[in-house]
Amino acid sequence: MSRPIPTNKGRLFLTGATGYIGRVVTELALSSGWRSIHGLSRTPSGDTILTNLGATPVRGDLSRLDVLRRESAAADAVLHLAFIHDFSGATPYSDILATDAAAVDAMADGLRGTGKPLVISSGCALVEADPAGGETDETAPIMKNPPLERMKAEAYALRLKDEGVRVSAIRLAPFVYGRGGSGFLPMLLQQAAVLGESLYIEAGATRSTDVHVDDAARMYLLAAEKAKPGDVFNCTSSTNVTSKELAEAIGEVLKVLARSVSQEEAVKKLGPFLPMILTHENRSASRRAMEQLGWQPKEVDRLTDTTRGSYVAVAEKLRSDSSQKTAGL
């Protein structure tokens, strides 16, 4: 387990390579000296995305264990960013976890005893908040009744450290933002554009962590170089943005009012999922990654990026689409 990754940064294999974070990891890996990137791709359009980035597409998905086993064995490092995100509940979560576990086992087959890293993805939102309102670290207890059992996937993968695999985990912030993409932020922008107002719940005092997608991508690459077996790293920058501040930033860029509503009204207007996100306190800090990996967030903060950065174009399109729909009534 003492053999480090080759200093020439040879071949990197990514699952989730065509996704929001995976594309940026691919781009930054190539620009930082990795010789070749092989990325899992499910479709011809995914192949095109990776080819345009300068990577080699590998056709398959998390069920193609033969592909995962072959590519991991040939790689100098493996980054596992793919996961089945089905918030609808159509797929039993036990099936999602089983698919991920089988994929992780397949990737581990070619890595045991080699010292080559396997970096997996997780989330920091599923830990208990500090009762006193302070920041938490990677030792914070897991939520007793989480909305999703994602941490079971992390625990399953990390057990591989006892089987000779140099496995580590990146716990991503609830809000990964930047480049006009992400999950929750565009959803909130879209809802505000449809409603004509940007909502926050009660006082809007709940705080959530975030990280810019470029900073997150850099942490994955640093973990591939420096992480030790069993390491877990929170991947966050700010821990202080409140749901009210975010609603006001969204209102500013969309030119609509930000308004406080009750939990009940929020659920009626937004559905159950987004209000759950907006009222979940999470202040996971990344001091361990800063100290151990030498990671430092460099990119624009979430509120500035929303009001004056990459989400301005997103907001303009939403406003234009909304105006056209209104004109067509």
Helices and strands as residue ranges (DSSP letters): E 11-15, H 20-31, E 36-41, H 44-53, E 56-59, H 65-74, E 77-80, H 93-109, E 117-123, H 150-158, G 159-163, E 166-172, E 175-177, H 184-195, E 197-201, E 207-208, E 210-212, H 213-226, E 232-235, E 241-242, H 243-254, E 257-261, H 263-270, H 273-278, H 287-293, H 302-308, H 311-327
